[in-house]
Amino acid sequence: MSYVHQYIERCSGRCRVEPLFGDRVVRWLYDPLRENAPALFRLFTGASSSRALAFFNYDLVLGARLLGAERFLAACGIDRTECLDAPETLDTPRKVFERKIRYWQCRPMPSDPRAVVSPADARVLVGSLAEQSAFFLKDKFFTVEELLGAGRYRWLREFAGGDFAVFRLTPDKYHYNHVPVAGRVLDVYEVEGDYHSCNPQAVVSVITPYSKNKRVVTVIDTDVPGGTEVGLVAMVEVVALMIGEIVQCYSEREYCEPCLPAPGMFLHKGQPKSLYRPGSSTDVLLFQAGRVRFAQDLLTNQQRRDVSSRFTRGFQQPLVETDLQVRSVVGWAAKSTSAPFG
């Protein structure tokens, strides 16, 4: 059986093979162990084990010192010219994966006020919760009821039959999340959960893993003055194996004066919103029905049958990710409404 996982690189259109971090361990954990020792599996995907794995992988300085900071950055495929801090200060894996970049220079954002942008450097899949859609993917990656949390009926009604985008961050990625739309915060809350891996093998092995992991939900009304006019948007930041914390740190300018997003606050599109503690992790964006039009290249890439994707094999339908940069366009507002949400 082939365990290769490929994706499309947006900037070049080329098919790339993803070097999956700890792949053998993940395949063992999510197949034999999960089936034969469920109690041990639950232990490995719990908070304590996730924190311990993160410490050994990201806090010990030995690996970086053996290589040297410059070589360590190169080994991770990181462009040191993007980094805000001097490369020699990034002397542990944790510092590398929590790095700041000159995003205002190296991650340009479209000027169109109705554009929805990527919240992260990530690999994306888009889908719909509406059965009549060609991209109907209900209950593949999450169930909306679980994702939004128990008792959140108000938001469940608003996003019923809507669309979504799943952004999977890999361990080498820049780990700040940025605001994908402009608008006013209506709600921010945390939902407790597990620490499942975001490796594609884990995702297809565990039913709806993204709505089982610990996560932070931020609901944004974009039908306000200065907003993106794409309706309500739920930004769900999902932890993963070795991701112990989501640090909320919204900044209106660069990384200056970070603060906690709160109801009533206006968030500017493209600005830093939060930081994942290192490892792989996932962002999910939920949109109301008929309010977003996804970029055609993402839709076309996703349907390719000449690319070896574990999502395609696991879900028996073409599902190919596109690798894209934070603040690059994902889609546009499909229509606007004259009345703000009330």
HELIX and SHEET records of a PDB file:
HELIX    1   1 ASP A   23  TRP A   28  1                                   6    
HELIX    2   2 LEU A   29  LEU A   33  3                                   5    
HELIX    3   3 ARG A   34  ASN A   36  1                                   3    
HELIX    4   4 PRO A   38  PHE A   44  1                                   7    
HELIX    5   5 ALA A   47  ALA A   54  1                                   8    
HELIX    6   6 PHE A   55  ASP A   59  3                                   5    
HELIX    7   7 LEU A   62  LEU A   67  1                                   6    
HELIX    8   8 ALA A   69  ALA A   75  1                                   7    
HELIX    9   9 ARG A   80  GLU A   82  5                                   3    
HELIX   10  10 PRO A   87  THR A   89  5                                   3    
HELIX   11  11 PRO A   93  PHE A   97  1                                   5    
HELIX   12  12 TYR A  103  CYS A  106  1                                   4    
HELIX   13  13 VAL A  144  LEU A  148  1                                   5    
HELIX   14  14 TYR A  153  PHE A  159  1                                   7    
HELIX   15  15 PRO A  200  SER A  205  1                                   6    
HELIX   16  16 PRO A  209  SER A  211  5                                   3    
HELIX   17  17 GLN A  296  GLN A  302  1                                   7    
HELIX   18  18 ARG A  310  PHE A  315  1                                   6    
SHEET    1   A10 CYS A  15  VAL A  17  0                                        
SHEET    2   A10 GLN A   6  GLU A   9 -1                                        
SHEET    3   A10 THR A 322  LEU A 324  1                                        
SHEET    4   A10 ALA A 122  SER A 128 -1                                        
SHEET    5   A10 ASP A 163  LEU A 169 -1                                        
SHEET    6   A10 SER A 281  PHE A 287 -1                                        
SHEET    7   A10 LEU A 232  VAL A 238 -1                                        
SHEET    8   A10 ARG A 215  ASP A 221 -1                                        
SHEET    9   A10 GLY A 183  VAL A 191 -1                                        
SHEET   10   A10 PHE A 266  LEU A 267 -1                                        
SHEET    1   B 3 ALA A 115  VAL A 117  0                                        
SHEET    2   B 3 VAL A 329  ALA A 333 -1                                        
SHEET    3   B 3 VAL A 292  PHE A 294 -1                                        
SHEET    1   C 3 TYR A 176  HIS A 178  0                                        
SHEET    2   C 3 PRO A 272  TYR A 276 -1                                        
SHEET    3   C 3 ILE A 246  GLN A 248 -1                                        
END                                                                             
